[in-house]
Amino acid sequence: MSNEFEVHNFYNHTIEELKQLEEEFNYLLNSAIDYKRAVEGIKTAKSLKDWEEKFLPIEDDYAYEQAIEHFKKER
C-alpha cells in the first residue's frame, strides 16, 4: 500500500516544511472524510436532488458519479 505520509523521521524537516506537511495531510484527511460522508449519504438520500443538496459541492467527482449511478438504478 503506497502512502505519501510514510513513517519517517520528521525531525529532519524544518518548521516550515512540517507546517506544509500538516496542511497537506489535513487537506487529504478532510477530503477523505467528505468523500466517505457523501458515499454513505447515498444510502439515506431520497433522490439525487436530495443528495446534491446535502453533499454538493464535493471535490471528489467519483462520489458524485456513484450517486448518479445509484439513482439511475433506482428509477
PQR file with spaces between the fields and no chain letter, atoms N, CA, C, O and H, PARSE charges and radii, in Angstrom:
ATOM       1  N    MET     1       0.851   -1.179    0.000 -0.4000 1.5000
ATOM       2  CA   MET     1       0.000    0.000    0.000 -0.0000 2.0000
ATOM       3  C    MET     1       0.896    1.241    0.000  0.5500 1.7000
ATOM       4  O    MET     1       1.730    1.415    0.889 -0.5500 1.4000
ATOM       5  N    SER     2       0.719    2.076   -0.977 -0.4000 1.5000
ATOM       6  CA   SER     2       1.502    3.296   -1.087 -0.0000 2.0000
ATOM       7  C    SER     2       0.900    4.371   -0.191  0.5500 1.7000
ATOM       8  O    SER     2      -0.319    4.474   -0.053 -0.5500 1.4000
ATOM       9  H    SER     2       0.042    1.935   -1.699  0.4000 1.0000
ATOM      10  N    ASN     3       1.758    5.153    0.401 -0.4000 1.5000
ATOM      11  CA   ASN     3       1.280    6.187    1.302 -0.0000 2.0000
ATOM      12  C    ASN     3       2.240    7.361    1.262  0.5500 1.7000
ATOM      13  O    ASN     3       3.434    7.203    1.518 -0.5500 1.4000
ATOM      14  H    ASN     3       2.748    5.069    0.288  0.4000 1.0000
ATOM      15  N    GLU     4       1.720    8.540    0.941 -0.4000 1.5000
ATOM      16  CA   GLU     4       2.562    9.724    0.899 -0.0000 2.0000
ATOM      17  C    GLU     4       3.125   10.060    2.270  0.5500 1.7000
ATOM      18  O    GLU     4       4.188   10.670    2.385 -0.5500 1.4000
ATOM      19  H    GLU     4       0.750    8.668    0.734  0.4000 1.0000
ATOM      20  N    PHE     5       2.411    9.660    3.295 -0.4000 1.5000
ATOM      21  CA   PHE     5       2.810   10.003    4.653 -0.0000 2.0000
ATOM      22  C    PHE     5       3.403    8.797    5.365  0.5500 1.7000
ATOM      23  O    PHE     5       2.985    8.433    6.465 -0.5500 1.4000
ATOM      24  H    PHE     5       1.548    9.164    3.202  0.4000 1.0000
ATOM      25  N    GLU     6       4.376    8.191    4.719 -0.4000 1.5000
ATOM      26  CA   GLU     6       5.055    7.065    5.326 -0.0000 2.0000
ATOM      27  C    GLU     6       5.755    7.527    6.599  0.5500 1.7000
ATOM      28  O    GLU     6       6.165    8.682    6.718 -0.5500 1.4000
ATOM      29  H    GLU     6       4.715    8.486    3.826  0.4000 1.0000
ATOM      30  N    VAL     7       5.881    6.614    7.533 -0.4000 1.5000
ATOM      31  CA   VAL     7       6.564    6.947    8.771 -0.0000 2.0000
ATOM      32  C    VAL     7       8.033    7.205    8.460  0.5500 1.7000
ATOM      33  O    VAL     7       8.722    6.349    7.906 -0.5500 1.4000
ATOM      34  H    VAL     7       5.549    5.676    7.436  0.4000 1.0000
ATOM      35  N    HIS     8       8.483    8.349    8.809 -0.4000 1.5000
ATOM      36  CA   HIS     8       9.891    8.677    8.655 -0.0000 2.0000
ATOM      37  C    HIS     8      10.270    9.705    9.715  0.5500 1.7000
ATOM      38  O    HIS     8       9.425   10.125   10.506 -0.5500 1.4000
ATOM      39  H    HIS     8       7.923    9.044    9.259  0.4000 1.0000
ATOM      40  N    ASN     9      11.486   10.094    9.731 -0.4000 1.5000
ATOM      41  CA   ASN     9      11.980   10.982   10.768 -0.0000 2.0000
ATOM      42  C    ASN     9      11.569   12.423   10.482  0.5500 1.7000
ATOM      43  O    ASN     9      12.192   13.105    9.667 -0.5500 1.4000
ATOM      44  H    ASN     9      12.172    9.753    9.089  0.4000 1.0000
ATOM      45  N    PHE    10      10.532   12.874   11.147 -0.4000 1.5000
ATOM      46  CA   PHE    10      10.061   14.240   10.947 -0.0000 2.0000
ATOM      47  C    PHE    10      11.018   15.275   11.535  0.5500 1.7000
ATOM      48  O    PHE    10      10.923   16.460   11.214 -0.5500 1.4000
ATOM      49  H    PHE    10      10.026   12.321   11.809  0.4000 1.0000
ATOM      50  N    TYR    11      11.922   14.844   12.379 -0.4000 1.5000
ATOM      51  CA   TYR    11      12.886   15.767   12.969 -0.0000 2.0000
ATOM      52  C    TYR    11      13.869   16.329   11.937  0.5500 1.7000
ATOM      53  O    TYR    11      14.556   17.316   12.198 -0.5500 1.4000
ATOM      54  H    TYR    11      11.999   13.882   12.640  0.4000 1.0000
ATOM      55  N    ASN    12      13.928   15.698   10.776 -0.4000 1.5000
ATOM      56  CA   ASN    12      14.829   16.182    9.734 -0.0000 2.0000
ATOM      57  C    ASN    12      14.232   17.322    8.914  0.5500 1.7000
ATOM      58  O    ASN    12      14.894   17.851    8.021 -0.5500 1.4000
ATOM      59  H    ASN    12      13.369   14.896   10.564  0.4000 1.0000
ATOM      60  N    HIS    13      12.993   17.705    9.207 -0.4000 1.5000
ATOM      61  CA   HIS    13      12.320   18.768    8.460 -0.0000 2.0000
ATOM      62  C    HIS    13      12.396   20.094    9.209  0.5500 1.7000
ATOM      63  O    HIS    13      12.519   20.138   10.433 -0.5500 1.4000
ATOM      64  H    HIS    13      12.456   17.276    9.933  0.4000 1.0000
ATOM      65  N    THR    14      12.320   21.158    8.443 -0.4000 1.5000
ATOM      66  CA   THR    14      12.237   22.483    9.060 -0.0000 2.0000
ATOM      67  C    THR    14      10.817   22.705    9.558  0.5500 1.7000
ATOM      68  O    THR    14       9.900   21.965    9.201 -0.5500 1.4000
ATOM      69  H    THR    14      12.220   21.123    7.449  0.4000 1.0000
ATOM      70  N    ILE    15      10.645   23.719   10.376 -0.4000 1.5000
ATOM      71  CA   ILE    15       9.309   24.046   10.869 -0.0000 2.0000
ATOM      72  C    ILE    15       8.391   24.381    9.704  0.5500 1.7000
ATOM      73  O    ILE    15       7.232   23.967    9.694 -0.5500 1.4000
ATOM      74  H    ILE    15      11.390   24.320   10.666  0.4000 1.0000
ATOM      75  N    GLU    16       8.881   25.113    8.739 -0.4000 1.5000
ATOM      76  CA   GLU    16       8.073   25.475    7.573 -0.0000 2.0000
ATOM      77  C    GLU    16       7.633   24.232    6.794  0.5500 1.7000
ATOM      78  O    GLU    16       6.486   24.126    6.360 -0.5500 1.4000
ATOM      79  H    GLU    16       9.823   25.450    8.748  0.4000 1.0000
ATOM      80  N    GLU    17       8.571   23.298    6.629 -0.4000 1.5000
ATOM      81  CA   GLU    17       8.240   22.055    5.928 -0.0000 2.0000
ATOM      82  C    GLU    17       7.204   21.243    6.713  0.5500 1.7000
ATOM      83  O    GLU    17       6.293   20.655    6.130 -0.5500 1.4000
ATOM      84  H    GLU    17       9.503   23.385    6.981  0.4000 1.0000
ATOM      85  N    LEU    18       7.351   21.220    8.024 -0.4000 1.5000
ATOM      86  CA   LEU    18       6.382   20.489    8.850 -0.0000 2.0000
ATOM      87  C    LEU    18       5.002   21.119    8.775  0.5500 1.7000
ATOM      88  O    LEU    18       3.995   20.411    8.743 -0.5500 1.4000
ATOM      89  H    LEU    18       8.091   21.698    8.498  0.4000 1.0000
ATOM      90  N    LYS    19       4.950   22.441    8.747 -0.4000 1.5000
ATOM      91  CA   LYS    19       3.657   23.130    8.625 -0.0000 2.0000
ATOM      92  C    LYS    19       3.013   22.809    7.276  0.5500 1.7000
ATOM      93  O    LYS    19       1.800   22.617    7.190 -0.5500 1.4000
ATOM      94  H    LYS    19       5.768   23.016    8.773  0.4000 1.0000
ATOM      95  N    GLN    20       3.824   22.752    6.239 -0.4000 1.5000
ATOM      96  CA   GLN    20       3.305   22.410    4.916 -0.0000 2.0000
ATOM      97  C    GLN    20       2.791   20.969    4.896  0.5500 1.7000
ATOM      98  O    GLN    20       1.729   20.696    4.335 -0.5500 1.4000
ATOM      99  H    GLN    20       4.809   22.907    6.309  0.4000 1.0000
ATOM     100  N    LEU    21       3.539   20.049    5.505 -0.4000 1.5000
ATOM     101  CA   LEU    21       3.089   18.662    5.607 -0.0000 2.0000
ATOM     102  C    LEU    21       1.773   18.563    6.367  0.5500 1.7000
ATOM     103  O    LEU    21       0.884   17.794    6.000 -0.5500 1.4000
ATOM     104  H    LEU    21       4.401   20.270    5.961  0.4000 1.0000
ATOM     105  N    GLU    22       1.663   19.343    7.417 -0.4000 1.5000
ATOM     106  CA   GLU    22       0.433   19.335    8.209 -0.0000 2.0000
ATOM     107  C    GLU    22      -0.750   19.817    7.372  0.5500 1.7000
ATOM     108  O    GLU    22      -1.822   19.212    7.402 -0.5500 1.4000
ATOM     109  H    GLU    22       2.385   19.968    7.715  0.4000 1.0000
ATOM     110  N    GLU    23      -0.557   20.895    6.632 -0.4000 1.5000
ATOM     111  CA   GLU    23      -1.617   21.413    5.769 -0.0000 2.0000
ATOM     112  C    GLU    23      -2.019   20.390    4.717  0.5500 1.7000
ATOM     113  O    GLU    23      -3.204   20.171    4.463 -0.5500 1.4000
ATOM     114  H    GLU    23       0.314   21.386    6.607  0.4000 1.0000
ATOM     115  N    GLU    24      -1.024   19.772    4.116 -0.4000 1.5000
ATOM     116  CA   GLU    24      -1.276   18.766    3.086 -0.0000 2.0000
ATOM     117  C    GLU    24      -2.031   17.571    3.674  0.5500 1.7000
ATOM     118  O    GLU    24      -2.995   17.081    3.085 -0.5500 1.4000
ATOM     119  H    GLU    24      -0.062   19.949    4.323  0.4000 1.0000
ATOM     120  N    PHE    25      -1.585   17.121    4.825 -0.4000 1.5000
ATOM     121  CA   PHE    25      -2.239   15.992    5.483 -0.0000 2.0000
ATOM     122  C    PHE    25      -3.679   16.335    5.836  0.5500 1.7000
ATOM     123  O    PHE    25      -4.587   15.544    5.581 -0.5500 1.4000
ATOM     124  H    PHE    25      -0.802   17.520    5.303  0.4000 1.0000
ATOM     125  N    ASN    26      -3.894   17.507    6.419 -0.4000 1.5000
ATOM     126  CA   ASN    26      -5.246   17.909    6.807 -0.0000 2.0000
ATOM     127  C    ASN    26      -6.166   18.018    5.600  0.5500 1.7000
ATOM     128  O    ASN    26      -7.338   17.646    5.669 -0.5500 1.4000
ATOM     129  H    ASN    26      -3.156   18.150    6.626  0.4000 1.0000
ATOM     130  N    TYR    27      -5.633   18.530    4.494 -0.4000 1.5000
ATOM     131  CA   TYR    27      -6.429   18.620    3.268 -0.0000 2.0000
ATOM     132  C    TYR    27      -6.849   17.229    2.800  0.5500 1.7000
ATOM     133  O    TYR    27      -8.019   16.998    2.497 -0.5500 1.4000
ATOM     134  H    TYR    27      -4.682   18.832    4.438  0.4000 1.0000
ATOM     135  N    LEU    28      -5.884   16.298    2.744 -0.4000 1.5000
ATOM     136  CA   LEU    28      -6.184   14.933    2.296 -0.0000 2.0000
ATOM     137  C    LEU    28      -7.145   14.233    3.257  0.5500 1.7000
ATOM     138  O    LEU    28      -8.055   13.524    2.827 -0.5500 1.4000
ATOM     139  H    LEU    28      -4.933   16.485    2.990  0.4000 1.0000
ATOM     140  N    LEU    29      -6.938   14.433    4.542 -0.4000 1.5000
ATOM     141  CA   LEU    29      -7.813   13.831    5.546 -0.0000 2.0000
ATOM     142  C    LEU    29      -9.236   14.353    5.403  0.5500 1.7000
ATOM     143  O    LEU    29     -10.183   13.567    5.385 -0.5500 1.4000
ATOM     144  H    LEU    29      -6.199   15.008    4.891  0.4000 1.0000
ATOM     145  N    ASN    30      -9.398   15.658    5.303 -0.4000 1.5000
ATOM     146  CA   ASN    30     -10.729   16.243    5.160 -0.0000 2.0000
ATOM     147  C    ASN    30     -11.402   15.818    3.862  0.5500 1.7000
ATOM     148  O    ASN    30     -12.614   15.604    3.831 -0.5500 1.4000
ATOM     149  H    ASN    30      -8.629   16.297    5.318  0.4000 1.0000
ATOM     150  N    SER    31     -10.624   15.695    2.793 -0.4000 1.5000
ATOM     151  CA   SER    31     -11.185   15.222    1.523 -0.0000 2.0000
ATOM     152  C    SER    31     -11.691   13.790    1.654  0.5500 1.7000
ATOM     153  O    SER    31     -12.757   13.454    1.138 -0.5500 1.4000
ATOM     154  H    SER    31      -9.639   15.869    2.818  0.4000 1.0000
ATOM     155  N    ALA    32     -10.931   12.955    2.338 -0.4000 1.5000
ATOM     156  CA   ALA    32     -11.343   11.561    2.541 -0.0000 2.0000
ATOM     157  C    ALA    32     -12.597   11.478    3.397  0.5500 1.7000
ATOM     158  O    ALA    32     -13.486   10.673    3.119 -0.5500 1.4000
ATOM     159  H    ALA    32     -10.064   13.228    2.756  0.4000 1.0000
ATOM     160  N    ILE    33     -12.677   12.296    4.426 -0.4000 1.5000
ATOM     161  CA   ILE    33     -13.863   12.314    5.290 -0.0000 2.0000
ATOM     162  C    ILE    33     -15.083   12.781    4.500  0.5500 1.7000
ATOM     163  O    ILE    33     -16.151   12.176    4.597 -0.5500 1.4000
ATOM     164  H    ILE    33     -11.955   12.950    4.652  0.4000 1.0000
ATOM     165  N    ASP    34     -14.933   13.850    3.721 -0.4000 1.5000
ATOM     166  CA   ASP    34     -16.048   14.347    2.893 -0.0000 2.0000
ATOM     167  C    ASP    34     -16.516   13.283    1.908  0.5500 1.7000
ATOM     168  O    ASP    34     -17.716   13.096    1.709 -0.5500 1.4000
ATOM     169  H    ASP    34     -14.066   14.341    3.643  0.4000 1.0000
ATOM     170  N    TYR    35     -15.563   12.587    1.295 -0.4000 1.5000
ATOM     171  CA   TYR    35     -15.903   11.529    0.347 -0.0000 2.0000
ATOM     172  C    TYR    35     -16.702   10.425    1.043  0.5500 1.7000
ATOM     173  O    TYR    35     -17.746   10.004    0.546 -0.5500 1.4000
ATOM     174  H    TYR    35     -14.588   12.739    1.457  0.4000 1.0000
ATOM     175  N    LYS    36     -16.212    9.964    2.183 -0.4000 1.5000
ATOM     176  CA   LYS    36     -16.893    8.882    2.912 -0.0000 2.0000
ATOM     177  C    LYS    36     -18.300    9.289    3.314  0.5500 1.7000
ATOM     178  O    LYS    36     -19.235    8.498    3.184 -0.5500 1.4000
ATOM     179  H    LYS    36     -15.364   10.306    2.586  0.4000 1.0000
ATOM     180  N    ARG    37     -18.461   10.513    3.801 -0.4000 1.5000
ATOM     181  CA   ARG    37     -19.794   11.008    4.191 -0.0000 2.0000
ATOM     182  C    ARG    37     -20.725   11.060    2.985  0.5500 1.7000
ATOM     183  O    ARG    37     -21.890   10.671    3.076 -0.5500 1.4000
ATOM     184  H    ARG    37     -17.701   11.155    3.906  0.4000 1.0000
ATOM     185  N    ALA    38     -20.212   11.540    1.860 -0.4000 1.5000
ATOM     186  CA   ALA    38     -21.030   11.654    0.657 -0.0000 2.0000
ATOM     187  C    ALA    38     -21.472   10.287    0.163  0.5500 1.7000
ATOM     188  O    ALA    38     -22.629   10.111   -0.218 -0.5500 1.4000
ATOM     189  H    ALA    38     -19.266   11.856    1.787  0.4000 1.0000
ATOM     190  N    VAL    39     -20.569    9.325    0.165 -0.4000 1.5000
ATOM     191  CA   VAL    39     -20.910    7.979   -0.300 -0.0000 2.0000
ATOM     192  C    VAL    39     -21.899    7.323    0.669  0.5500 1.7000
ATOM     193  O    VAL    39     -22.846    6.667    0.235 -0.5500 1.4000
ATOM     194  H    VAL    39     -19.629    9.469    0.474  0.4000 1.0000
ATOM     195  N    GLU    40     -21.685    7.494    1.967 -0.4000 1.5000
ATOM     196  CA   GLU    40     -22.634    6.956    2.950 -0.0000 2.0000
ATOM     197  C    GLU    40     -23.994    7.628    2.791  0.5500 1.7000
ATOM     198  O    GLU    40     -25.032    6.996    2.994 -0.5500 1.4000
ATOM     199  H    GLU    40     -20.915    8.026    2.320  0.4000 1.0000
ATOM     200  N    GLY    41     -23.987    8.902    2.430 -0.4000 1.5000
ATOM     201  CA   GLY    41     -25.220    9.656    2.263 -0.0000 2.0000
ATOM     202  C    GLY    41     -26.088    9.166    1.117  0.5500 1.7000
ATOM     203  O    GLY    41     -27.289    9.432    1.082 -0.5500 1.4000
ATOM     204  H    GLY    41     -23.144    9.415    2.266  0.4000 1.0000
ATOM     205  N    ILE    42     -25.482    8.451    0.180 -0.4000 1.5000
ATOM     206  CA   ILE    42     -26.254    7.890   -0.937 -0.0000 2.0000
ATOM     207  C    ILE    42     -27.318    6.940   -0.402  0.5500 1.7000
ATOM     208  O    ILE    42     -28.430    6.880   -0.927 -0.5500 1.4000
ATOM     209  H    ILE    42     -24.506    8.235    0.208  0.4000 1.0000
ATOM     210  N    LYS    43     -26.970    6.203    0.641 -0.4000 1.5000
ATOM     211  CA   LYS    43     -27.887    5.211    1.203 -0.0000 2.0000
ATOM     212  C    LYS    43     -29.128    5.840    1.827  0.5500 1.7000
ATOM     213  O    LYS    43     -30.198    5.232    1.827 -0.5500 1.4000
ATOM     214  H    LYS    43     -26.067    6.252    1.067  0.4000 1.0000
ATOM     215  N    THR    44     -28.993    7.038    2.352 -0.4000 1.5000
ATOM     216  CA   THR    44     -30.107    7.656    3.070 -0.0000 2.0000
ATOM     217  C    THR    44     -30.840    8.737    2.278  0.5500 1.7000
ATOM     218  O    THR    44     -31.927    9.163    2.667 -0.5500 1.4000
ATOM     219  H    THR    44     -28.123    7.532    2.352  0.4000 1.0000
ATOM     220  N    ALA    45     -30.256    9.178    1.181 -0.4000 1.5000
ATOM     221  CA   ALA    45     -30.898   10.223    0.378 -0.0000 2.0000
ATOM     222  C    ALA    45     -32.108    9.661   -0.351  0.5500 1.7000
ATOM     223  O    ALA    45     -32.117    8.503   -0.769 -0.5500 1.4000
ATOM     224  H    ALA    45     -29.373    8.832    0.864  0.4000 1.0000
ATOM     225  N    LYS    46     -33.112   10.485   -0.496 -0.4000 1.5000
ATOM     226  CA   LYS    46     -34.346   10.064   -1.160 -0.0000 2.0000
ATOM     227  C    LYS    46     -34.251   10.166   -2.685  0.5500 1.7000
ATOM     228  O    LYS    46     -34.965    9.478   -3.414 -0.5500 1.4000
ATOM     229  H    LYS    46     -33.105   11.426   -0.157  0.4000 1.0000
ATOM     230  N    SER    47     -33.361   11.035   -3.145 -0.4000 1.5000
ATOM     231  CA   SER    47     -33.203   11.251   -4.589 -0.0000 2.0000
ATOM     232  C    SER    47     -31.833   11.879   -4.836  0.5500 1.7000
ATOM     233  O    SER    47     -31.139   12.276   -3.900 -0.5500 1.4000
ATOM     234  H    SER    47     -32.781   11.594   -2.553  0.4000 1.0000
ATOM     235  N    LEU    48     -31.461   11.962   -6.101 -0.4000 1.5000
ATOM     236  CA   LEU    48     -30.200   12.609   -6.445 -0.0000 2.0000
ATOM     237  C    LEU    48     -30.236   14.069   -6.015  0.5500 1.7000
ATOM     238  O    LEU    48     -29.248   14.596   -5.503 -0.5500 1.4000
ATOM     239  H    LEU    48     -32.024   11.640   -6.862  0.4000 1.0000
ATOM     240  N    LYS    49     -31.371   14.716   -6.222 -0.4000 1.5000
ATOM     241  CA   LYS    49     -31.502   16.122   -5.824 -0.0000 2.0000
ATOM     242  C    LYS    49     -31.316   16.275   -4.320  0.5500 1.7000
ATOM     243  O    LYS    49     -30.631   17.191   -3.864 -0.5500 1.4000
ATOM     244  H    LYS    49     -32.173   14.288   -6.638  0.4000 1.0000
ATOM     245  N    ASP    50     -31.918   15.387   -3.559 -0.4000 1.5000
ATOM     246  CA   ASP    50     -31.773   15.404   -2.101 -0.0000 2.0000
ATOM     247  C    ASP    50     -30.299   15.230   -1.724  0.5500 1.7000
ATOM     248  O    ASP    50     -29.788   15.945   -0.862 -0.5500 1.4000
ATOM     249  H    ASP    50     -32.474   14.643   -3.930  0.4000 1.0000
ATOM     250  N    TRP    51     -29.627   14.288   -2.364 -0.4000 1.5000
ATOM     251  CA   TRP    51     -28.206   14.037   -2.099 -0.0000 2.0000
ATOM     252  C    TRP    51     -27.372   15.267   -2.455  0.5500 1.7000
ATOM     253  O    TRP    51     -26.493   15.669   -1.693 -0.5500 1.4000
ATOM     254  H    TRP    51     -30.042   13.708   -3.065  0.4000 1.0000
ATOM     255  N    GLU    52     -27.651   15.860   -3.614 -0.4000 1.5000
ATOM     256  CA   GLU    52     -26.904   17.039   -4.059 -0.0000 2.0000
ATOM     257  C    GLU    52     -27.039   18.195   -3.075  0.5500 1.7000
ATOM     258  O    GLU    52     -26.069   18.901   -2.799 -0.5500 1.4000
ATOM     259  H    GLU    52     -28.365   15.533   -4.233  0.4000 1.0000
ATOM     260  N    GLU    53     -28.241   18.383   -2.550 -0.4000 1.5000
ATOM     261  CA   GLU    53     -28.462   19.472   -1.595 -0.0000 2.0000
ATOM     262  C    GLU    53     -27.627   19.292   -0.334  0.5500 1.7000
ATOM     263  O    GLU    53     -27.211   20.271    0.284 -0.5500 1.4000
ATOM     264  H    GLU    53     -29.029   17.810   -2.775  0.4000 1.0000
ATOM     265  N    LYS    54     -27.385   18.054    0.044 -0.4000 1.5000
ATOM     266  CA   LYS    54     -26.632   17.781    1.266 -0.0000 2.0000
ATOM     267  C    LYS    54     -25.122   17.740    1.048  0.5500 1.7000
ATOM     268  O    LYS    54     -24.364   18.111    1.944 -0.5500 1.4000
ATOM     269  H    LYS    54     -27.724   17.258   -0.458  0.4000 1.0000
ATOM     270  N    PHE    55     -24.673   17.296   -0.121 -0.4000 1.5000
ATOM     271  CA   PHE    55     -23.251   16.997   -0.284 -0.0000 2.0000
ATOM     272  C    PHE    55     -22.523   17.785   -1.366  0.5500 1.7000
ATOM     273  O    PHE    55     -21.298   17.700   -1.448 -0.5500 1.4000
ATOM     274  H    PHE    55     -25.288   16.994   -0.849  0.4000 1.0000
ATOM     275  N    LEU    56     -23.213   18.535   -2.185 -0.4000 1.5000
ATOM     276  CA   LEU    56     -22.503   19.348   -3.181 -0.0000 2.0000
ATOM     277  C    LEU    56     -22.243   20.728   -2.627  0.5500 1.7000
ATOM     278  O    LEU    56     -23.061   21.216   -1.848 -0.5500 1.4000
ATOM     279  H    LEU    56     -24.209   18.605   -2.118  0.4000 1.0000
ATOM     280  N    PRO    57     -21.187   21.371   -2.968 -0.5600 1.5000
ATOM     281  CA   PRO    57     -20.128   20.878   -3.842  0.2800 2.0000
ATOM     282  C    PRO    57     -19.214   19.896   -3.102  0.5500 1.7000
ATOM     283  O    PRO    57     -18.981   20.017   -1.899 -0.5500 1.4000
ATOM     284  N    ILE    58     -18.718   18.943   -3.842 -0.4000 1.5000
ATOM     285  CA   ILE    58     -17.741   17.992   -3.309 -0.0000 2.0000
ATOM     286  C    ILE    58     -16.596   17.917   -4.302  0.5500 1.7000
ATOM     287  O    ILE    58     -16.812   17.902   -5.514 -0.5500 1.4000
ATOM     288  H    ILE    58     -18.908   18.845   -4.819  0.4000 1.0000
ATOM     289  N    GLU    59     -15.390   17.871   -3.786 -0.4000 1.5000
ATOM     290  CA   GLU    59     -14.218   17.877   -4.661 -0.0000 2.0000
ATOM     291  C    GLU    59     -14.016   16.558   -5.388  0.5500 1.7000
ATOM     292  O    GLU    59     -13.405   16.528   -6.457 -0.5500 1.4000
ATOM     293  H    GLU    59     -15.215   17.884   -2.802  0.4000 1.0000
ATOM     294  N    ASP    60     -14.512   15.487   -4.832 -0.4000 1.5000
ATOM     295  CA   ASP    60     -14.267   14.172   -5.406 -0.0000 2.0000
ATOM     296  C    ASP    60     -15.380   13.815   -6.395  0.5500 1.7000
ATOM     297  O    ASP    60     -16.501   13.504   -5.993 -0.5500 1.4000
ATOM     298  H    ASP    60     -15.008   15.512   -3.963  0.4000 1.0000
ATOM     299  N    ASP    61     -15.065   13.864   -7.672 -0.4000 1.5000
ATOM     300  CA   ASP    61     -16.053   13.560   -8.700 -0.0000 2.0000
ATOM     301  C    ASP    61     -16.560   12.122   -8.610  0.5500 1.7000
ATOM     302  O    ASP    61     -17.686   11.828   -9.011 -0.5500 1.4000
ATOM     303  H    ASP    61     -14.154   14.117   -7.998  0.4000 1.0000
ATOM     304  N    TYR    62     -15.729   11.236   -8.087 -0.4000 1.5000
ATOM     305  CA   TYR    62     -16.119    9.830   -8.012 -0.0000 2.0000
ATOM     306  C    TYR    62     -17.336    9.634   -7.108  0.5500 1.7000
ATOM     307  O    TYR    62     -18.202    8.814   -7.416 -0.5500 1.4000
ATOM     308  H    TYR    62     -14.814   11.474   -7.761  0.4000 1.0000
ATOM     309  N    ALA    63     -17.415   10.357   -6.021 -0.4000 1.5000
ATOM     310  CA   ALA    63     -18.576   10.260   -5.128 -0.0000 2.0000
ATOM     311  C    ALA    63     -19.838   10.701   -5.884  0.5500 1.7000
ATOM     312  O    ALA    63     -20.893   10.078   -5.763 -0.5500 1.4000
ATOM     313  H    ALA    63     -16.712   11.022   -5.771  0.4000 1.0000
ATOM     314  N    TYR    64     -19.716   11.770   -6.656 -0.4000 1.5000
ATOM     315  CA   TYR    64     -20.858   12.260   -7.436 -0.0000 2.0000
ATOM     316  C    TYR    64     -21.271   11.242   -8.494  0.5500 1.7000
ATOM     317  O    TYR    64     -22.461   11.009   -8.708 -0.5500 1.4000
ATOM     318  H    TYR    64     -18.859   12.276   -6.755  0.4000 1.0000
ATOM     319  N    GLU    65     -20.292   10.640   -9.150 -0.4000 1.5000
ATOM     320  CA   GLU    65     -20.588    9.614  -10.152 -0.0000 2.0000
ATOM     321  C    GLU    65     -21.311    8.421   -9.523  0.5500 1.7000
ATOM     322  O    GLU    65     -22.226    7.856  -10.123 -0.5500 1.4000
ATOM     323  H    GLU    65     -19.325   10.829   -8.977  0.4000 1.0000
ATOM     324  N    GLN    66     -20.897    8.047   -8.317 -0.4000 1.5000
ATOM     325  CA   GLN    66     -21.551    6.939   -7.622 -0.0000 2.0000
ATOM     326  C    GLN    66     -23.000    7.287   -7.292  0.5500 1.7000
ATOM     327  O    GLN    66     -23.888    6.441   -7.401 -0.5500 1.4000
ATOM     328  H    GLN    66     -20.155    8.506   -7.829  0.4000 1.0000
ATOM     329  N    ALA    67     -23.232    8.520   -6.893 -0.4000 1.5000
ATOM     330  CA   ALA    67     -24.597    8.948   -6.584 -0.0000 2.0000
ATOM     331  C    ALA    67     -25.460    8.917   -7.845  0.5500 1.7000
ATOM     332  O    ALA    67     -26.596    8.442   -7.809 -0.5500 1.4000
ATOM     333  H    ALA    67     -22.511    9.207   -6.804  0.4000 1.0000
ATOM     334  N    ILE    68     -24.935    9.412   -8.943 -0.4000 1.5000
ATOM     335  CA   ILE    68     -25.682    9.400  -10.207 -0.0000 2.0000
ATOM     336  C    ILE    68     -26.038    7.970  -10.597  0.5500 1.7000
ATOM     337  O    ILE    68     -27.184    7.684  -10.943 -0.5500 1.4000
ATOM     338  H    ILE    68     -24.013    9.797   -8.972  0.4000 1.0000
ATOM     339  N    GLU    69     -25.057    7.076  -10.541 -0.4000 1.5000
ATOM     340  CA   GLU    69     -25.303    5.669  -10.890 -0.0000 2.0000
ATOM     341  C    GLU    69     -26.336    5.040   -9.970  0.5500 1.7000
ATOM     342  O    GLU    69     -27.217    4.314  -10.429 -0.5500 1.4000
ATOM     343  H    GLU    69     -24.126    7.309  -10.260  0.4000 1.0000
ATOM     344  N    HIS    70     -26.235    5.310   -8.695 -0.4000 1.5000
ATOM     345  CA   HIS    70     -27.176    4.727   -7.731 -0.0000 2.0000
ATOM     346  C    HIS    70     -28.613    5.153   -8.043  0.5500 1.7000
ATOM     347  O    HIS    70     -29.524    4.326   -8.052 -0.5500 1.4000
ATOM     348  H    HIS    70     -25.519    5.900   -8.322  0.4000 1.0000
ATOM     349  N    PHE    71     -28.804    6.437   -8.297 -0.4000 1.5000
ATOM     350  CA   PHE    71     -30.161    6.927   -8.511 -0.0000 2.0000
ATOM     351  C    PHE    71     -30.685    6.607   -9.902  0.5500 1.7000
ATOM     352  O    PHE    71     -31.898    6.621  -10.108 -0.5500 1.4000
ATOM     353  H    PHE    71     -28.064    7.109   -8.290  0.4000 1.0000
ATOM     354  N    LYS    72     -29.805    6.318  -10.873 -0.4000 1.5000
ATOM     355  CA   LYS    72     -30.251    5.812  -12.168 -0.0000 2.0000
ATOM     356  C    LYS    72     -30.883    4.433  -11.988  0.5500 1.7000
ATOM     357  O    LYS    72     -31.915    4.123  -12.583 -0.5500 1.4000
ATOM     358  H    LYS    72     -28.819    6.307  -10.705  0.4000 1.0000
ATOM     359  N    LYS    73     -30.243    3.618  -11.159 -0.4000 1.5000
ATOM     360  CA   LYS    73     -30.744    2.269  -10.905 -0.0000 2.0000
ATOM     361  C    LYS    73     -32.055    2.285  -10.141  0.5500 1.7000
ATOM     362  O    LYS    73     -32.867    1.368  -10.267 -0.5500 1.4000
ATOM     363  H    LYS    73     -29.404    3.870  -10.676  0.4000 1.0000
ATOM     364  N    GLU    74     -32.263    3.336   -9.342 -0.4000 1.5000
ATOM     365  CA   GLU    74     -33.471    3.437   -8.532 -0.0000 2.0000
ATOM     366  C    GLU    74     -34.719    3.729   -9.383  0.5500 1.7000
ATOM     367  O    GLU    74     -35.839    3.428   -8.970 -0.5500 1.4000
ATOM     368  H    GLU    74     -31.604    4.081   -9.239  0.4000 1.0000
ATOM     369  N    ARG    75     -34.519    4.308  -10.555 -0.4000 1.5000
ATOM     370  CA   ARG    75     -35.671    4.702  -11.396 -0.0000 2.0000
ATOM     371  C    ARG    75     -36.390    3.531  -11.964  0.5500 1.7000
ATOM     372  O    ARG    75     -37.372    3.701  -12.687 -0.5500 1.4000
ATOM     373  H    ARG    75     -33.609    4.553  -10.890  0.4000 1.0000
